[in-house]
Amino acid sequence: MTRSRRLSTIPRRGGYTALLILTLTAVAAAQPPAQSPARPPAEPAGRWRDLFNGVDLAGWTSTLGDNAAWAVRDGSIISASPGRGEWLHTIEEFADFEIVLEFFLPLGANTGLGLRTSSVGDPSFGGFEIQLNDTADQPPTPRNAGAVFNVAPALVMAVRPNDWNTLRARVVGRRLDAWLNDQRIHDATILPARVHDAARPDAWKRGRISLQDKAGAAIFRAVRIRPIVGPFDPPAVR
């Protein structure tokens, strides 16, 4: 009787296993969740801001063409007299930055985005122009869509004529990375150190943002920019 009573108080092996699982589960639940290590931002930058207010051309000027050839309609910058506007510039200058904009490219049109352009001369040569023209049926060249004009062709032909396009460009030092319609068109393209002004040999390090009106009534909207600040760690190639 005594032996039988003692044996009856001993739980079965399965009982021990269940008790152990419940205990471990409770302990795990009581532990705080593991903290993932903080990662520095891949591309330290300032805040995005609008370069175009959607209402008028405040903050912009035309130094080569006719100011009246540029206008604002339905929240977009338009060429009211195609071919007469030449270049529209920001009054403000920028050093290292990232810019994004949307543009409508009519069939046969020729326009461009000027980066770090000078207040004098043609931005295509006194700065850097990303060529935006209707060459969708042609291979990339230094003068076709997506190219840094007369410097480097685009990696792919990504322009969509007679449609809205999205261009994103990042300039840090002499390095350019750019995407057109989510396709990478420049991967660490090195920009030449062009001298805008003999009295200011380092002027190429900063300049204006410019929009071109060469042929066709291109339309621009949602022009935004943010400065790149501090060390720069470029993202992986898309």
N, C-alpha and C positions, 0 to 999 in steps of 0.2 A: 504493500500500500504506500509506504513512504517513497519507494523508488518511483512508482507510477505517478505519484503526485508531483515529484520533482521534474520528471520528464515532460509532464503536461505544461509546465511553466516555460519551457524552452521554445521560442518561436521558430518556425520553419525558416529554411534558407531564403525562401522567397520574401519573407517578411523583412529580413535584414536588408535585402536589395532594395525593396520599396522604400524602407526608412532612410537608407543612404541617399537615394535619388532625391527624396523630398528635402533632406537636409542640405544637400549640395545646391538644389534649386533655390532654396531660401537664402543661402549665403550669397549666391550669385546675384539674386535680385536686390540684396541689400547693398551691393557694391555700386559706387557711382559709375556711370558710363565712361569708357576710355576716351580721353581727349585726343583728337588728332592734332599733330604738331602744326602750329601756325605756319602758313606759307606766305612769303612776301609776294606782293602783286607782280605779275609777269611783265607788266608795262606801266610803271609809275607814271601817272598823268594827272593833270588838272581836270577841272570839271568841264564838261561839254557846254558850249554856249553857241547861240545863233550868230552867224555873221550877217545874215539877212533877216530883217524883222518882218517880212511878208507884207509890208504896207508901203514903204517907199525906199529910196536908195540912200538913206542916211548912212554915213560911214563909207560910202563908195564914191569914186570919181573916175572920169575918163580923161586920160592925158594925151592920147593920140587921136582918138576919133571924136565924134560928135556926141556930147552928153545927151542931147535930145533923142539920139537913136536908141537909147536904153530906156525902158519903162517897166512898170510893175502892173501886172494884170492877174487877177484871181490868185493872189498870194505867190506869184512867181515872177522872176526876172525874165523879161522878154526882149528880143531885138525888134523894136518898132520899125526900124529901117534897116533891114538885113544888109550887112556889108559896110555900113557907115559907122558903126560903133567902135570898131577896132578892138580896144581892150577896156574893160571896166576893172578898176583896182580897189582894194580896200585901202583906206587911209592908214590903218594900223599895220605895223610890220610884225612878223613872227620869226622865231628862230627854229627850235625843234617842236614839231607839232604833228597832230593827226587830224585829218579833215575828211568829211564825208559830204556828198551832195548827190542830188538826183538831177538828171538832165534828160530832156526829150530831144532826140536827134532826128530831124526830118530827113527824108531821102535826099541824098546828094549834099547834105550840109557838112560844114567844116567849122569846128569850134575847138576849144581847148581849155584846160585848167592850168593857170600859171602858178608856180611855186617859188617863193622867195624872189619875186620879181623886183626890178628896180623902179624908181619913180621916174626914170627917163629911159628912152629907147624902147626897143621891141622886147617884150617879156620872153619871147621865144629864144632870144640870144642873151639878154641881160638878166636872165633868171633861168627857169626850167619850165617847159611846157609839156604836160601830158596831152598828147594829140588825141582829139576826139572827132573823128571824121567818118564818113560813110564808106568804109573799106571792108565790110563784112565778108565780101566775096574774094578778098585778096589775102595773101599770106602776111604775117607780121614783117614790117620793115621799120627803119628809123623814122619814117614819115607817115606810117599808117596808124590806125586807131590803137591807142594804148601805149604807144611809144613815148619815150622821153625824146622830144623832137630833136633829130639830128645827133642823138647821143646813144640811145639803146632801144631796140625793138621790144615790143611786148612778148611775153613768153607764149601767149596764145591770143588768137583773135576772138575777143569776147563781146564786141560791141553789137548792139541790136538797133539797127536803123528803123526809123518810123515807129519808135517805141520809147518808153521810159527806161533809163539805165541808172544804175547806182555805182558811183565811184568812191572808193575809199583809198586814201594815201597817207603814209606815215613817213615823215622825214626826220632823221636824227643824224646830226653831223652831215656827212656826205652820203649816208646810206638812205636809199629809197625802197620802201616796200609798198606795193599797191595791189588792189583787187578791183576788178570790173565785173559787175554782176556776179559776185561771189566766186570769181575765178582769179587766181593769182596771176597778175601780169608782170609784176616785178618782184624779185627775190634778192634783196641786198644789192640792188643796182647802185654802183658808185657814181655819184654826181661830180662833174668836174668843178674845180674851184675857180669859177668865172669871176673876173674882176669887173664889177660894174662901173667903178669910179677909181681912177688912178690915185686919187687922194685918200681913198678908203679901200685898201687892198683886201680887207677882211669883210667887206660889205656882203659878200655872197653868203655869209653865215646866217643872215636874216633878210627878210624882205616881205613884200606884199603878196596877197592872194589875188589872182586875176582871172577874169572870164573873157573869152575871146568871141568876137563876132566877125567872122571872116566870110562865111557864105551860108545862106540858109537861115531860117528863123529858129535858132535853138532856144530852148526854154530851160531855166534853172530854178530849182526850189530846194528847200530843206538843206541849206548850206550851213554846216556846223563845224566847229573846230574846238580842239582842246590842246593845251600845251603839254609837251612831254617834259617831265621834270625828274631830276635825279638819275641814278644809274638805270640803264635800259637793258632789259633781257628780252630779246625778240622771241615771239611765240613760234611754235613749230610750224613748218610749212604746211599749208592746207593742200 
